[in-house]
Amino acid sequence: MAAADSINKTLPKSLRILCFGDSLTAGYTMYGLEHHPYADHLRVGLEHMLTSSDIQTEVAGFSGDQVQGSYLNRIKRKCPVTQGRLYDWVIIMGGTNDLAWGQEPEQIYEGLSRFPASKLHSPLHCRSRTFRCHIIGRLETS
């Protein structure tokens, strides 16, 4: 028990996570009648692992949005310098709608690459870590 106590003392008191993306992030299901975002499961899992931390997840998923569309403007609005409340982690997932509309994987990758951690830390006032989930590929049919 002493080892667990010493580990818990090194954990953050709170962890604020922004899950940013499209309908997959929003948890779109049942033709939009229900939404079950992965952020809910992420929060529960982290609460189980980081028992002494207050875990907060925020979902910013917008159905139909594209990386080459309004992603950059939306995340700038989500993390303005004036907001004051910083995110510890930002998870960015995107690319599926771009593929559906015929965007080339290279274009999608370039769009997602506009979100380097350094840009999220200062100009967008997000604090610590940024994860980009690149969903790039194309199904070949015969």
N, C-alpha and C positions, 0 to 999 in steps of 0.2 A: 504494500500500500504506500510506503514511503516513496518508492520510485515513481508511482503514478502521481503523487502529490507534487514532486519536484518537476515532473514534465508539465503538469497543468500550470505551474507558476510561470513557465516560459511561454505559454500560449498567449495569443492576443486576447484581451478582454472582450473585444467585439471584432467582427469581420463583416464588412459590407461589400456585397458582390452585385455587380450589374451583369445580367445575362442579356446580351444585345443581339438582334438578328431579325429573321423573318418569321414565317408561320411555324417553322420547326421550333424556334425559340419560344414562340407564343403558346405552343402546345396544341395547335390546331388539330382537331379530330372531329369525327362525325359530321363532316361537311360544314364545319364552323358552329355547330350547335353546342359543342363543348370544347373546352380548352384545358389541357393538362400539361403545363410547362415542366420541362426537365428541372427547372430551378427549384421546384418543390422537393423533388427527390434529392437534389444536391444539398439543399439545406438540411433535410432530415439526416442524410448520411454524415454531413459535417458536424451536426449537433451530436450525433452518436460518437464520433471520433474526438471532437473537441468539447468535452463536456463542460468545461469551465468558461466557454466563450459564448457570447451572444451572437448568433449567426443571423444575418439579414440578407435576403436575396430580393432583387428587384428585376422584374421582367420587362424588357423593352423589345418585344417581338411585334413585327408589323407584317401581316399576311400580304404576300405578293411583292414585297419590297425586293429590290435588287442591289447588289453591291455597286453596280454601275449606275444605280439610281440615286436614291436619297440617303444612303447609309451614312456618308460622311457628315452631311448636314444634320441628320437626326442625332448622331452621337455627340456632335458639338452642342446641340440644344440640351442633351441629356446631362452633360458634364460641364456646364458653364463655370467660368472662374468665379462668378458672383454667387453661385449656389451655396458655397461654404461647406456642405456635407460631402466629404470625399468618399470615393469607392476604393476599397483596398484591392479588389480584383475586378477586372473587366474581361468578360468572356464574349468574344465576337464570333458568331457563326453565320456563314452565308455562302451563297453560290448556287443553290439549287434552282431558284427562280431564274437566275441569269442563264443557266444551262437550258432550262425549259424554253426560254425565249431566244435560244440560238447563239448566245455569247460564247466566244472561244475561251477555253480554260485559261489561256495566257492573259486574256483581258480581265477575267475574274480574279486571278492571282494578283495581277497588278493593282486592281481595286482594293483587295484586302491588304495588300502591302502598304497602303496609305495609312494604316493604323499601327505604326510601330509604337512600342511602349513609350519611347521618349516624347512622342506627340501627345500621348494620353496623360502623361504625368504633369507637365507644366501648362501648355496652352489650354488643355481641356480640364485641368485641375482634377485628374484622377490620380490616386496616390501611388499604388505599388506595382502590381503585376497585371499584365495583359496577356490573354490567351487568344490566339486566332485559330479557329477551326476552319481549315480549308476543305471544302467539299468540291473537289474538281475531278471530273471524269465524264465520260460519255459512253452510254450503252451503244454497242454496235448491234444492229439488227440485219438479218439477211433476207 
